[in-house]
Amino acid sequence: MKKKLQEEESRKGKLRGEKYKSEMCGKDEARKQALLQEKGREGKRVENFEEGLRQAGREEKEKEEKKEKRKEKKLENSTRNETRIGKGSVKGKGNENESRNRQSHGKVREEIRLRKNRGGNEPLKAKSPSSFRRSLLRDTLFLIIILAAALALLTFYPEKRSLVTTVSWKFFVELILILPAVMVLMGLFAVFVSREMVVKYLGKSSGVKGFLLAIFLGALPTGPLYVAFPLAAALIKKGARRANIVIFLSAWACIKIPQEMVELQFLGLKFMATRLALIIIFVILMGLTIERIIDWTDRRQVENKGT
């Protein structure tokens, strides 16, 4: 019995030893595999690092090649310019004319761009004393021509003299009474209304809101149309759009809020609404058309001056 037990224990011990050996061998294999995988990763990292260094070297070479090409092109251009300058005076004059033409065209484009940025309304340069004298002389000549024509007509039609003098005196008195108020209004407008506000609400970027505001400003006040002309001139100098100025003057002439109330009372809502809608539509169309025509003529004048 003892022998059997000893044999059984020895057999179990052998089995345990074999199992332990197999476990140790398995662990050694796993360790070897892990070490191989780690070495493979490190190798890939090294390869990637080396590839990045190669790529950086290639990029540096490409940059240097581009710099060399630019230097070569600059040298070629400088040699060409030197050869052109060294050639005959005729070619030199031709190049000078070409450069002048380019400069003039550039100036024309710059003036057109500045005029567009300012709404196309302000003059490109401030009025010089000579231009002021010219405008004053023109206005004086116009007044002299009108007075000469009036005297000639009154000599041919002496029976109209009393009527002409009375009507002219009435208009003169009306102007004398209204113009001081207009001057005060112009001064207040110049001081308290900024250019930025006018450009924002009545400039090129105002759009439909600018059209509606111009109609409202023209329809709100009452008074003769010639009162609106100085206001329109001040708005143009402040940067208002030409189409909005035309709409403002047309609304002043054709649309009045008190007049619309009287029209509603006597002619009815349908008549008043139809007339008002047609006036608004055609006034806006007229403003846009006049603006296009004036911009086109200004462009042609600038181009002719440049050439």
C-alpha positions in Angstrom: 0.0 0.0 0.0 2.8 2.3 0.9 4.5 1.6 -2.5 1.3 2.4 -4.3 0.9 5.6 -2.5 4.5 6.6 -3.1 4.1 5.8 -6.9 0.9 7.8 -7.0 2.5 10.8 -5.3 5.6 10.5 -7.6 3.3 10.4 -10.7 1.4 13.4 -9.4 4.6 15.2 -8.8 5.8 14.5 -12.3 2.5 15.8 -13.7 2.8 18.9 -11.6 6.4 19.4 -12.9 5.4 18.9 -16.5 2.5 21.4 -16.0 4.8 24.0 -14.4 7.3 23.5 -17.3 4.6 24.0 -19.9 3.3 27.1 -18.1 6.7 28.5 -17.9 7.3 27.8 -21.5 4.0 29.5 -22.4 4.9 32.5 -20.4 8.3 32.7 -22.1 6.6 32.5 -25.5 4.2 35.3 -24.6 7.1 37.4 -23.4 9.0 36.7 -26.6 5.9 37.7 -28.7 5.4 40.9 -26.6 9.1 41.8 -27.1 8.9 41.2 -30.8 5.8 43.3 -31.1 7.4 46.1 -29.1 10.5 45.9 -31.3 8.3 46.1 -34.4 6.5 49.2 -33.1 9.8 50.9 -32.3 11.0 50.0 -35.8 7.9 51.5 -37.4 8.4 54.6 -35.3 12.0 54.9 -36.4 10.9 54.4 -40.0 8.2 57.1 -39.7 10.7 59.5 -38.1 13.2 58.8 -40.8 10.5 59.3 -43.5 9.5 62.6 -41.8 13.1 63.8 -41.9 13.3 62.8 -45.6 10.0 64.7 -46.3 11.3 67.8 -44.5 14.5 67.6 -46.5 12.6 67.3 -49.8 10.5 70.4 -48.8 13.6 72.4 -48.0 15.1 71.5 -51.3 11.9 72.5 -53.1 11.9 75.8 -51.3 15.5 76.5 -52.2 14.8 75.6 -55.9 11.8 78.0 -55.9 14.0 80.7 -54.5 16.7 80.1 -57.1 14.1 80.2 -59.9 12.7 83.5 -58.6 16.2 85.0 -58.5 16.8 83.8 -62.0 13.6 85.4 -63.2 14.5 88.7 -61.5 17.9 88.6 -63.2 16.3 87.9 -66.5 13.8 90.7 -66.1 16.5 93.2 -65.0 18.6 92.2 -68.0 15.6 92.6 -70.3 14.9 96.1 -68.9 18.5 97.0 -69.3 18.5 95.9 -72.9 15.3 97.8 -73.6 16.7 101.0 -72.0 19.9 100.5 -74.0 18.0 100.4 -77.3 17.1 103.5 -79.4 15.3 106.5 -78.2 12.2 105.7 -80.3 11.5 102.6 -78.3 12.2 104.5 -75.1 9.6 107.1 -76.1 7.1 104.3 -76.9 7.7 102.7 -73.5 7.2 106.1 -71.9 3.9 106.6 -73.7 2.8 103.1 -72.7 3.6 103.8 -69.1 1.8 107.1 -69.2 -1.2 105.5 -70.8 -1.2 102.9 -68.1 -0.9 105.5 -65.4 -3.7 107.5 -66.8 -6.0 104.5 -67.1 -5.0 103.6 -63.5 -6.0 107.1 -62.4 -9.3 106.8 -64.2 -10.1 103.5 -62.5 -9.1 104.9 -59.2 -11.3 108.0 -59.7 -14.3 105.9 -60.7 -13.7 103.6 -57.7 -13.5 106.6 -55.3 -16.7 108.1 -56.8 -18.5 104.8 -56.4 -17.3 104.6 -52.7 -18.6 108.1 -52.1 -22.0 107.3 -53.7 -21.0 108.8 -57.0 -22.3 112.2 -55.9 -19.4 114.3 -54.5 -17.0 116.0 -56.9 -13.6 114.4 -57.2 -11.7 117.5 -56.2 -12.6 120.6 -54.3 -13.6 123.7 -56.3 -10.6 125.9 -57.0 -10.9 129.7 -57.1 -10.7 129.6 -60.9 -13.7 127.2 -61.1 -15.6 129.4 -58.7 -14.9 132.5 -60.8 -16.1 130.6 -63.9 -19.3 129.5 -62.3 -19.9 133.1 -61.0 -19.3 134.4 -64.5 -21.6 131.8 -66.0 -24.4 132.7 -63.6 -23.9 136.4 -64.2 -24.1 135.9 -68.0 -27.2 133.9 -67.6 -28.9 136.7 -65.6 -27.8 139.3 -68.2 -29.3 137.2 -71.0 -32.6 136.7 -69.1 -32.9 140.5 -68.4 -32.1 141.3 -72.0 -34.7 138.9 -73.2 -37.3 140.3 -70.8 -36.5 143.9 -71.9 -36.8 142.9 -75.5 -40.2 141.2 -75.0 -41.5 144.2 -73.0 -40.5 146.6 -75.7 -42.4 144.5 -78.3 -45.4 144.0 -75.9 -45.7 147.2 -73.8 -49.2 146.3 -72.6 -47.8 143.4 -70.6 -45.4 145.5 -68.6 -47.7 146.1 -65.6 -48.6 142.4 -65.3 -45.0 141.3 -65.6 -43.7 143.7 -63.0 -46.5 142.8 -60.5 -45.9 139.0 -60.9 -42.1 139.4 -60.7 -42.5 141.6 -57.6 -44.7 138.9 -55.9 -42.2 136.2 -56.6 -39.3 138.4 -55.4 -41.2 139.1 -52.1 -42.0 135.4 -51.7 -38.3 134.5 -52.1 -37.2 137.2 -49.7 -39.6 135.9 -47.1 -38.7 132.2 -47.6 -35.0 132.3 -48.2 -33.9 133.3 -44.7 -35.8 130.4 -43.2 -34.2 128.1 -45.9 -30.7 129.5 -45.0 -31.3 128.8 -41.3 -32.6 125.3 -42.1 -29.5 124.7 -44.3 -27.2 125.8 -41.4 -28.9 123.5 -38.9 -28.8 120.6 -41.4 -25.1 121.1 -42.1 -24.3 121.2 -38.3 -26.6 118.6 -36.8 -26.9 116.0 -39.6 -23.7 114.1 -40.1 -22.5 112.7 -43.4 -22.5 109.1 -41.9 -26.2 109.4 -41.1 -27.0 110.6 -44.7 -24.9 107.9 -46.2 -26.5 105.2 -44.0 -30.1 106.2 -44.7 -30.0 107.8 -48.1 -26.7 106.5 -49.6 -25.9 103.8 -52.1 -26.5 101.0 -49.5 -29.8 102.2 -48.3 -31.8 100.4 -51.0 -35.6 100.3 -50.7 -35.5 101.9 -47.3 -33.8 104.9 -48.8 -36.5 105.2 -51.5 -39.3 105.1 -48.9 -37.5 107.6 -46.6 -36.9 110.0 -49.6 -40.6 109.8 -50.4 -41.6 110.4 -46.8 -39.2 113.4 -46.5 -40.5 114.9 -49.8 -44.2 114.4 -48.9 -43.9 115.7 -45.3 -43.2 119.4 -45.7 -45.3 122.0 -47.4 -44.0 124.8 -49.5 -42.8 125.7 -53.0 -40.5 123.3 -54.9 -37.6 125.8 -55.1 -37.2 125.4 -51.3 -36.3 121.8 -51.9 -33.4 122.5 -54.3 -30.9 123.8 -51.6 -31.8 120.9 -49.4 -31.2 118.5 -52.3 -27.8 120.1 -53.0 -26.9 119.7 -49.3 -27.9 116.0 -49.3 -25.8 115.4 -52.4 -22.8 117.0 -50.7 -23.4 114.8 -47.6 -23.3 111.6 -49.7 -26.9 110.9 -50.6 -27.7 108.8 -53.6 -28.8 110.6 -56.8 -31.8 108.3 -57.2 -33.0 109.3 -53.7 -32.5 113.0 -54.5 -34.7 112.6 -57.6 -37.3 110.7 -55.6 -37.2 113.4 -52.9 -37.8 116.3 -55.3 -40.5 114.4 -57.2 -42.3 113.5 -54.0 -42.0 117.2 -52.9 -43.6 118.2 -56.2 -46.3 115.5 -56.5 -47.1 114.1 -53.0 -48.2 116.1 -50.1 -49.9 114.7 -47.0 -52.4 117.5 -46.6 -53.1 117.4 -50.3 -53.8 113.6 -50.1 -56.3 114.2 -47.3 -58.2 116.7 -49.4 -58.0 114.3 -52.4 -59.4 111.5 -50.3 -62.3 113.7 -49.2 -63.3 114.9 -52.7 -62.2 112.1 -55.1 -62.4 109.0 -52.9 -60.0 106.3 -51.6 -59.7 104.4 -54.9 -58.7 107.4 -56.9 -56.2 108.6 -54.3 -54.6 105.2 -53.7 -54.2 104.4 -57.5 -52.7 107.8 -58.2 -50.4 107.6 -55.2 -49.2 104.0 -56.1 -48.5 105.0 -59.7 -46.6 108.1 -58.6 -44.4 106.1 -56.2 -43.6 103.5 -58.8 -42.8 105.9 -61.6 -40.9 108.2 -59.3 -38.6 105.4 -58.2 -38.1 104.3 -61.8 -37.3 107.8 -62.9 -34.8 108.2 -60.1 -33.0 105.0 -61.0 -32.9 106.0 -64.7 -31.6 109.5 -64.1 -28.9 108.0 -61.7 -27.8 105.5 -64.4 -27.6 108.3 -67.1 -25.6 110.7 -64.8 -23.2 107.9 -63.7 -22.6 106.9 -67.3 -21.9 110.5 -68.4 -19.6 111.0 -65.4 -17.7 107.8 -66.3 -17.3 109.0 -69.9 -16.0 112.4 -68.8 -13.5 110.8 -66.4 -12.3 108.4 -69.2 -12.0 111.3 -71.7 -9.9 113.3 -69.1 -7.7 110.3 -68.5 -7.0 109.7 -72.2 
